[in-house]
Amino acid sequence: MNIDPIHQFEVQRYVELLKLSGVSVSFTNSAAFMVGIVALIFFFLTYATRGRTLVPGRMQSVAEMGYEFIAKMVRDSAGTQGMVFFPLVFSLFVFVFVANVIGIVPYTFTVTAHIIVTAALALLVILTVVIYGFYKHGMHFLHLFVPSGVPAFLLPFVVLIEVVSFLSRPISLSLRLFANMLAGHIALKVFAFFVVGLGSVGALGWLGATLPFFMIVALTALELLVAILQAYVFAVLTSIYLNDAVHPGH
């Protein structure tokens, strides 16, 4: 049996839209799942909040709890002024959360296990910080890289460290989500192959497959926890980074 745990991440072309200088622009399985995730979120939130009753039902309660959860996160991280970024943080959290959870379902596609997707989300956050920071504060935004109270002879080194730290944010933000989702899905696929491979041997093989099967169950539960935690961590770090755009001074 050919074990290929990476095959599940293969991007497959569905429709070629156009070619630009030899580069194909296509609608792929990754794009299809992202469109489906956005549509699912849109229809759920629209349906859950259609009535907006004083005594909410189950779906409205879920939507309201998600709203309050992210609103509190943004206020705690960036203050009331940071609420201007609530739609961005809420959208990112819900998208990453749904994408991570859907990716656990067999025969689906995990878009957040692709570095190009997580890097695009991370760059969106950092570019928002930079653009809004300069728009709101002008050159004063550069005070973000100049901590107060630092001796003059140490200032160049501290500024260099602050700049490198800032530039590394999109790298760490994208790699954290990508690596966690990729590693978990590979582990699940490997143990699934163990179960199928041992089960094909016969009765003795099925007995040997018991341990890998229970490992799959345990890893699936762990992967679900990781999927939820990674969406939360992505949203928290986004809120913290956006705080620098609102309050650039140290």
N, C-alpha and C positions, 0 to 999 in steps of 0.2 A: 504493500500500500504506500502510495506517495504522500508523505506528510508535508504539506505546504501551508503553514499558519499565516503566511503573508498574503496568500491569494485573496483573502477576505477584504483586503484593503485596495485591491486593484481598481483603478478608475476605468470604467468602460464607456466608450463613446456610443451615444444613442443616435444623435442627429448632428451632422456637421452643418453649422450655421453659415460660416464663410471662412475664407482663407485670406490672411494678410501677410504678404511677403513670405509665403511658405509656411506660416504658422496657422495651424487649424484652430478655429474657434468653434467649439462643439458643446452641445448639451449632453452632459454625462450623467451617470448614475449618482455621482456626488451632487451635481446641481439639482437633479430630480428630488433627492432626499431633502436638500435644503429648502427647496420650494415647498415640498410637502410638510416640512416642519413648521415653516412660517404660516402656511395655510391652516395647519392643525391648531396652532396657537391663536391665530386670528379668529377662527370659528369657535373655539372653546371660550375665549374671553368675551366674544360678542354674544354667544348664547348664555354664558354665565351671568352677564350683567344686563341682559335685555330688560328685565323687570325692575331691578334695583329696589326690591321691597324693603320695608323697615325691618322685618324679621327675615333674614336671608335664608335661602335654601342651601343645600349642600354645595352645589357648584358655585353659587355666588359667594358662599363662605370661603371656599378655596381661593377664588379670585381676590377677595378682600384681604385674606390673610397674606397672600403673596404681595399685594400692594403695600400693606402695612409693614411687612417684613423688610422689603427693599427700601421703603421710605425711611424707616428707622435707621437702617444701615447707612443711608446717604447722609441723614441728619447727624448721626453720631460721628461720621468720618469727615464730612465737609461743612457741617453747620447748616443753618437754614438757607444760606445763600447757595449752598451746593445743590439744593432741590431743583435748580434749573437743569441739572443733569439727570434727574430722576428717570425720564423716559429712556435715556441711553442705557443707564445701569439696569433698569428693569428689563429692557429688551434683550440686552446681552445675557442677563441671568437666565431668563426664561428660554432663550434660544439654546444656550449651552446645556441647560438642565434637560430639556426635551431631547436634544440631539444625543446627549450621553445615555439617557435612559432607553431611547429607541434603539440605539446601537447594541444594547445587550440582547435584544430579541434575536433569535437565530434567523439567518438569511436576510437580515437587514444590513444597512451600510452605516458605519460610524464616521460621520464627517469630521468630528473633532479628533479623530486619530490621524488626521492629515495635517502636516505642519503648515501647508499653504493656507488652510482655513484658520487655524489658530493664530498664525502670524498676521493674517489680514485683520482679525479681530483685535489683536494686540496693537497693531499699527493704528487702527481706528482710535483706540483709547489714547495713545501717546500723541497722535496728531491733534486730537481734540484738546488735550492739555496745552500743547504748544500754541495752537491757533487762538484758543480762548484766552490763554494767559497773556499773549501779546496784545490781543484785542482789548482786553479789560484793563490791563495794567501798563501797557507799553513796555519801555525798556526796564521798568521797575521789576518786571517778571524775571529778569536775570539775577535779581537778588536771591532767587531760589538757590543759586550756586555759590552764594557768598554768605556763609553763616556769620552771625554777629558774635563779637567777642573773641575772634580768632586773632592771634598776634600776626603782625604784618609779614614777618619772615616765613610764617607757615601758610599764609593765605594762598599763594600759588599752588602749593601741593594739595591743600584742602579743596580748592576750586576744581583742580584736575580730578580729584577723587569724586567730587559731587557730579561733575559732567559725565564721567565714565559710569557712575552709578545710575544716572538718569538714562543714559543711552542703553544700558543693559536691561532696563525694565521691560521693553517689548520682547527681548530675547527670553528672559526668565518667565514672563507671563505666558508666552506661546509655548515654550518647551515644556513647562510644567503640565499643562493640560494635555498636550500632544503625547508626551511620554507616558503619563499615567493611563490614558485610554488605550494606547498602543500595547503597552506591556500586559495589561489585564486581559485584553482580547486574545493576544497570542497565547497566554497561559491557558485560557479557557479552551482554545482550539487544540492545543497540544494534548490536554487531558481528555478531550472528546475523542481524539484519534486513538488514544490508549484504550478507551472503553470499546470503541468499534473494533479495533484491531484484536484485542483480547477476546471480545465476544464472538468473533468469527472463528475462533479455534474450537469452540464447543463448550460443553458443560464446565470443564475445568477452567476454560478461559473466562466464562461468565463469573466464576467464583473469584478469579484474579482481577476482574474488572470492577469488583465491588468498591475497592478503595479509590480508584480513580473517579468512579461515579460520584461517591460522596465528596470527593475533592472538588468536582465540578459544581455540586450544589453549594458547597462552602464558598468557592471562588465566585460564583454568581452573586451570592449575597454580599460578598466583599466588594465585588465590582459595582453593584448597585449603590453601596455606601460611598465608594470612591466617586462614582458619577455625580452623586448629590453634593459631596464635599468639594469636588473640583469646580462645580458651578458656583457654589458659595464662595470659595476662595477667589475665583476669577472676579466675582462681583465685589467682594471686599477690597481686593487690591485695586480694582478700577476706581472705587470710591476714594480710596486713600490717594491714588495718583491724581484724581480730579481735584482733590483738596489743594494740591499745589497750584492749580490754575486759579482757584478762588482766593487762596491765601499764600502767595509766593514767598513771603518773608519767613525767615527762621525764628 
